[in-house]
Amino acid sequence: MAMRRGTARGIFLAASLAISATRVGGMGDLDCWTHKETGQVFLDLYSFCCRDFIRSTASDCWAGDWTFERCCIPKLDAANARGPAKKSSAHRCSWEAGGLQMEDLSEFNFSAVSTRSRNPHMRLQRRGIEGNIYATITQFLASVASKLPVLSLLDVGGHSGKDHELELQRIPKLTYAALDDFSSTLPPRALEHVFVEADGNRYVQGNIQRCNPRIPGGYFHAVMASNVFEHLLEPWTAAKEIIRLTANFGFLIVVVPFSVRYHAYPMDVYRFTHTGLRYLFERLGGVRTLHTAYYLAAEDNAKTGHYHDRSDKPPRPDMRIKHISLLWIGQRVHGLPFNPKSFDKNSEFGNVLSTFPEPDLESE
């Protein structure tokens, strides 16, 4: 068996989830993890030594020529190259399901954390100490993590110091990294790695509004974006990149404002409904919605705003807007067709299916 040497092999071999090597794209040197006779890749060993960020202390992972740089630094999967290189970065990443292959771990009692409302199309987050959207996210990811050797979470725009980020990092067996675009401040060699250490935190350098070919597809069990999409000029591009980075049967978690004051951080562009988020992620197929819920968030600074330049100050005192957040949780399911009939609709308007445009796959 061609594997990296050390006692971790014996510890984790019995629990290893073996999958076809041809279905694991974007890993480092596959010879580190591939069984020569069966052609299988032992994913849990890879997760333990590479994905769990313990390479500096787990000396039993590495010996001789078997190094982190050889076995863990992801390389662009040659199968992603489709003919000559194209100028547009939107075509340099494969959107096919690759990388990690999870079992379906979507069983979670969402009805316990949400309730019906007066509007049949809108569910509400339950109130109380355990009834905010971030408590739901933490409970859900803790449930998923309990069933995996390790759960890798990418938080778009994370490491901002918010309480919910710290709670996520306390979940047992969850590894946390934030996506941030700070390539101009990094030495070129740092960008050879998917993960970058900065200020004691773990980051993945990238821009969610474009294809990031350096980050392999299907690399994370879950990808989250909290209060990010309202600030993006191209949320449809971001949605597709989040899908690409998520493992098959992995989870996509998005928090957006349904209503909130104008706040340019640095730009303020969109507001969303559950229908809008569903379409944004489901329109090309391969994604299903597991849960949506609205939540009346805190109204701190709703009158005065935060910034000295008044860029988030209400235009008039009587135009104060309630801050209502929306939580959407989806799952990547490769091959699942888009189903416009599943969307909420008002039957009084007749055939609403005609409102769905045909997806423009070429421009995507």
N, C-alpha and C positions, 0 to 999 in steps of 0.2 A: 504494500500500500504506500503510495507516494503522499506522505503527509509531513507536516512540520513535526519535529521531534519533541518529546517531553512527556511528563506524566499526565498532562491534561487530556491526552488521547485516551488513556485508560479510564479517566474519571468520567469523560463525557461521551465516550463511544456508544455506550448502551442507550443513552438518551438521544442520540443524534438522529435528526430527521434527514434521511437521504433522498435526494432528488436528482433527476437527470442533469448531467453536466451541461447538456446542450440548452437547458432552460435557465441556467444561471449566468446572466450576462453582466459584464461590468466588474467582476471580481478581479483580484490581482492575478498572480500566477496560479492557474487552476491546478497545476501539478501538486501544489501544497495540500490540497484538500480532496483530490480525486483518487478513488480506488481504481487501480490499474485494470483489474479483471472486470469489474462491473461498470466502470465509467460513471460511478455515482459520486456526487459531491456531498460531504458531510457538513451541512449548513450550520448545525449548532456549534461545531468546533470553530468554524469561521466566525460565527457571532461571538463566541467566547473570547477569541484571541484578537479579533480585528474590530468588531462592532461594539464591544463593551468598554472600549477606551481604557483597557487595563494593561496595555502593552508595556508600560514602564515598570510594572510590578510583577507581572506574570512571567517570571523567568522560565517556567516550564513550557511556555509556548515556543520559545526560540532557542535554537542551538545551531552552531556552524553556519552553513549557507542558508538555513531557514530563518529568514529575518522578516520583520514587519514590512520593510520596504518591498521585499520580493513577494510576500504572500498577501498583503492587504491593500497596497496602493492600487485603487481601481484603475483599469485601463479601458479605453473606449472599445466596446465590443465590435469586432470586425464585422459581425453580422449587421450592424447598424449602418454600415456604409453601403449606400445604394448608388453605385455608379460614380461618376466624377463629382468632385466637391462642388457644391453650389454656393453662390454668394450669400443667399439669405440664410441667416442663422436658424430660421424657423424650420429648415429641412435637414439640419445636421443631427437631429435626435430621432431615434426610433420610438414610435408610440405603441409598438407592440408590447404585450405583457411579457416582461422579462424580470431579471433580478430575483428577489425573494418570492417564493411561492408558499402562501399560507393556507392553512385550513380555514374553513368558514367559522369564525369565532364571534359572529355578530349577535349571539343570543344575549340579550340584555332587556330588562323590564323597563322600557321607556315610559310605559303608562304610569309607573310609580313616581316619576319625576315631572309629569306634565298632566294637564287636564283639559277637557273641552272648554270652549268659551261660548259666548252668545253668537259668535260667527261660526258657522259649521266648517269653514275653510281654515280657521286659525286655532291652533292649540296654544295653551298658555303654560309657561313654566310654573310649577308649584311654588308657593311662597314659603318662607321659613328659613331657618339656618341652613338646612340641606337643600333648599329649593332655589338656588341660583344657578345660572347656566354653567358657571365654572365648576361648581360642585358636581354637576352632572357629568361634565367632561372628565373630571378627576375620577369619579366613580366608574365611568365607562372604561377608561384606559386602565385603571387598576384591575378591573375584571378581565380585560383582554390580557394584560401582562401576567396575571396569575396562571394563565394557561400556556405561556410561552417560556422558553429558556431565557430570552431577553426580548424586550420590545423597544425598537428604535423609533423615536419620535423626532421629526423635524418641525420646528416652530418658526414659521415665516415671520420675521421681525421680532423674534423672541429676545431673551436676555435684556428686557427693558426694565427689570426690577419690580414688576408687578407681582402681587401676592399669589395670583393663580399660577404664575410660572414657577415660583418656588414650591408650591404644592405639587405640581406635576413632577418636579425633580426629586421629590421625596417618595414617589411611588416605587415600591420594590421591583427590581428587575427592569426598570425603564431607563433607557439611556436618552439623554436630552441634548439636542443641538439646535442652534438657531441659524436660519438663513439670513445672511446680510451681504450687501454688495459693498465691500471695502477693498476691492482689488488694488486700488491705487496706493493704498497705504501698506501693502504687503510686499515682501521680497519675492521675486519670481519663483524661487524654490518652494516657498510655502504653498503656492498654488498647484504644486504637483500632487498634493494630498487632497482628499475630499474634505477632511476635517482640519480645522485650523484652531490652534489655541491662542486666545487673546484675552488679556486681563483676567486670567484664571477661568475663563469660560470656553466652551466648545462651540465653534461656528462651522457652517458650511458657506463658503463664499459663492454667491450667485445672485442673479436678478430674476425674480419670479415672473416678470413680464416678458421674458424671452426664454428660448431654449438654452439650457446649460449643458452642453455635451460632455463637459468634464465630469458631471455627476451622472452615474449610470442610472438607467431606468429601473424602476421597481426596487430602489435601494432602501426604502424605509417602510416599516410596518404601518406607520401613521404619519400624516402630514397635516399640520394645523395652521390656520391663519386667523388671528383674533384682531378685529378692528383694523384690518389692512385693506380689504377690497374697496372700501369707500374712497380710499386715497389713490387708487390705481386708474390710470387713463385707459388701460386695456385689460379689464378683469377677465375677459374671455380667453386671452392669452395666458394669464396667470392660472386660470382654472385648468387649462390643458396641461400646463407644466406641472401643476400639483398632481394631476392624475398620472402623468408619466413617472413621477418620482415615487408613487405609491405602489407597493407590492400588490400582486393579484390577491384579492380577498382582504387587502389592507383597507385602512379607514381614512376618510377625509373629513376634517372638522373645521367649520368656518363660523366665526361670529362676526356679524355685521350690524349696523344700525338700521332699523326700520324707520325711525325718526330720531333726529338729534339736531342740535344747532349747527350752523355752518362752522367748521373748524379746519383751517388750512394747516395741516401738519405733514408735509409742507403744502399739499394741495388737497382740496375737498371736492370730490367729483360725483359720487353716486350714493343712492339709497336703495335698499333691496326689500323685496317681499320673499316669502318662502317659494312662491311660484317662480320668481326670477332666479333665485339660487338653484332651484331644481333644474331649470332649463339650461342655465349656464354650465352645469356639470353633466347633465344627462344627455344633452342634445346630440352628441356624437356616438352615443352608445357606450357600453362598458362600465356604467356607473348606475347604482340604484340608491335611492334615498331611504335611510333608516329612521330618521327622526327630524322633526322641526318643532320649534317652540319659541314663542315671544315672551319677553321679560321686561317689566318696567324697572329700568336701572336707576341708580342713584342720580340725583339732579344737582350734584355739586357743581358750582361755577356756571350754572345754566344762565344766570343773569349777567355775570361779569366776565366770564371766560378766564383763560389762563395767561394769555400772551400780552406783553406790554404794548405791542403794536395794534392791539384790539382786533386781530384777524379772526378771532373766534367769539367776538362779542355780538349778541343779538342786535339787529339794526334798530329796534325800538324796544323799550321795556315790556310792552304788551305783546311782543312777538316771541316770547320765551316758548321753547318747544320741549315737550316731554321727551326724555331719552328712553326709547324703547328698543331693546336689543333683540336680535334674532339669532338663534342657534340652529345650524344645519349640520347633520352628521350623515355622511354617505359612505358607500363601500364600493371599491373597484371590483368589478366582476367581468373579467375579459370575455368578450363575445356576447354579452347581454345586449339585446337590441333596444333602441330608444322607443318608448311607448308613449306617444302623445295623448292617448286616451286615458292615461292614469292621472292627468293633471286636473286640478280643480277648475270648474267651469260653471258659468251661470246658464242654465238651460233655456232661459228666456231669450237668449241671443242666438239660438239655433245652433248650427254647425260651427263650433269654435275651432275644429281641426284645421280649417282653412287659414287660421291665423299663424300656424307654424310654418316658418320658411324651410325650404330644403337646405340642409347644411352644405356649405361650399367647401368641400374637402380639399380642393386645390389650394385655396387661400389659407386653410387651417395649417 
